[in-house]
Amino acid sequence: MFLVDIMMSLIFFILLIICVLVGVA
């Protein structure tokens, strides 16, 4: 269950970065 939590956090972080890059671009 710990691994799943890490994956969800990682996916959320990546999506957040993509949104920021799109907003800047």
N, CA, C and O atoms as a GROMACS GRO file, in nm:
protein
  100
    1MET      N    1   0.084  -0.120   0.000
    1MET     CA    2   0.000   0.000   0.000
    1MET      C    3   0.088   0.125   0.000
    1MET      O    4   0.049   0.230  -0.051
    2PHE      N    5   0.207   0.110   0.058
    2PHE     CA    6   0.299   0.224   0.065
    2PHE      C    7   0.346   0.263  -0.074
    2PHE      O    8   0.360   0.381  -0.106
    3LEU      N    9   0.370   0.160  -0.159
    3LEU     CA   10   0.417   0.184  -0.295
    3LEU      C   11   0.311   0.257  -0.377
    3LEU      O   12   0.342   0.345  -0.458
    4VAL      N   13   0.185   0.218  -0.356
    4VAL     CA   14   0.074   0.282  -0.428
    4VAL      C   15   0.065   0.430  -0.391
    4VAL      O   16   0.040   0.514  -0.478
    5ASP      N   17   0.086   0.461  -0.265
    5ASP     CA   18   0.079   0.600  -0.218
    5ASP      C   19   0.189   0.683  -0.284
    5ASP      O   20   0.167   0.798  -0.320
    6ILE      N   21   0.307   0.623  -0.298
    6ILE     CA   22   0.420   0.693  -0.361
    6ILE      C   23   0.389   0.718  -0.509
    6ILE      O   24   0.416   0.826  -0.562
    7MET      N   25   0.331   0.618  -0.575
    7MET     CA   26   0.298   0.632  -0.717
    7MET      C   27   0.195   0.742  -0.739
    7MET      O   28   0.208   0.821  -0.832
    8MET      N   29   0.093   0.747  -0.654
    8MET     CA   30  -0.011   0.849  -0.666
    8MET      C   31   0.047   0.988  -0.645
    8MET      O   32   0.012   1.082  -0.716
    9SER      N   33   0.136   1.001  -0.548
    9SER     CA   34   0.199   1.130  -0.520
    9SER      C   35   0.287   1.172  -0.637
    9SER      O   36   0.292   1.290  -0.673
   10LEU      N   37   0.358   1.074  -0.695
   10LEU     CA   38   0.447   1.102  -0.807
   10LEU      C   39   0.368   1.147  -0.929
   10LEU      O   40   0.406   1.242  -0.997
   11ILE      N   41   0.256   1.078  -0.957
   11ILE     CA   42   0.171   1.113  -1.071
   11ILE      C   43   0.113   1.254  -1.053
   11ILE      O   44   0.110   1.332  -1.147
   12PHE      N   45   0.068   1.285  -0.931
   12PHE     CA   46   0.011   1.417  -0.902
   12PHE      C   47   0.115   1.525  -0.921
   12PHE      O   48   0.086   1.633  -0.973
   13PHE      N   49   0.239   1.496  -0.878
   13PHE     CA   50   0.349   1.592  -0.890
   13PHE      C   51   0.384   1.618  -1.037
   13PHE      O   52   0.409   1.731  -1.077
   14ILE      N   53   0.385   1.511  -1.117
   14ILE     CA   54   0.416   1.523  -1.260
   14ILE      C   55   0.307   1.604  -1.331
   14ILE      O   56   0.337   1.690  -1.414
   15LEU      N   57   0.181   1.577  -1.298
   15LEU     CA   58   0.070   1.650  -1.360
   15LEU      C   59   0.078   1.798  -1.322
   15LEU      O   60   0.048   1.884  -1.405
   16LEU      N   61   0.117   1.827  -1.199
   16LEU     CA   62   0.129   1.965  -1.153
   16LEU      C   63   0.237   2.037  -1.232
   16LEU      O   64   0.219   2.152  -1.272
   17ILE      N   65   0.352   1.970  -1.255
   17ILE     CA   66   0.462   2.028  -1.332
   17ILE      C   67   0.419   2.055  -1.476
   17ILE      O   68   0.451   2.159  -1.533
   18ILE      N   69   0.345   1.959  -1.535
   18ILE     CA   70   0.297   1.976  -1.673
   18ILE      C   71   0.205   2.097  -1.682
   18ILE      O   72   0.216   2.176  -1.777
   19CYS      N   73   0.117   2.113  -1.586
   19CYS     CA   74   0.024   2.226  -1.587
   19CYS      C   75   0.101   2.358  -1.578
   19CYS      O   76   0.065   2.455  -1.644
   20VAL      N   77   0.206   2.362  -1.497
   20VAL     CA   78   0.288   2.482  -1.481
   20VAL      C   79   0.361   2.514  -1.612
   20VAL      O   80   0.365   2.628  -1.655
   21LEU      N   81   0.419   2.410  -1.673
   21LEU     CA   82   0.492   2.429  -1.800
   21LEU      C   83   0.398   2.479  -1.909
   21LEU      O   84   0.435   2.566  -1.988
   22VAL      N   85   0.277   2.423  -1.914
   22VAL     CA   86   0.179   2.465  -2.015
   22VAL      C   87   0.138   2.610  -1.989
   22VAL      O   88   0.120   2.688  -2.083
   23GLY      N   89   0.123   2.644  -1.863
   23GLY     CA   90   0.083   2.780  -1.827
   23GLY      C   91   0.190   2.881  -1.863
   23GLY      O   92   0.160   2.994  -1.904
   24VAL      N   93   0.317   2.842  -1.848
   24VAL     CA   94   0.430   2.931  -1.879
   24VAL      C   95   0.450   2.940  -2.030
   24VAL      O   96   0.483   3.046  -2.083
   25ALA      N   97   0.431   2.827  -2.098
   25ALA     CA   98   0.458   2.821  -2.242
   25ALA      C   99   0.354   2.896  -2.325
   25ALA      O  100   0.363   2.900  -2.448
   0.00000   0.00000   0.00000
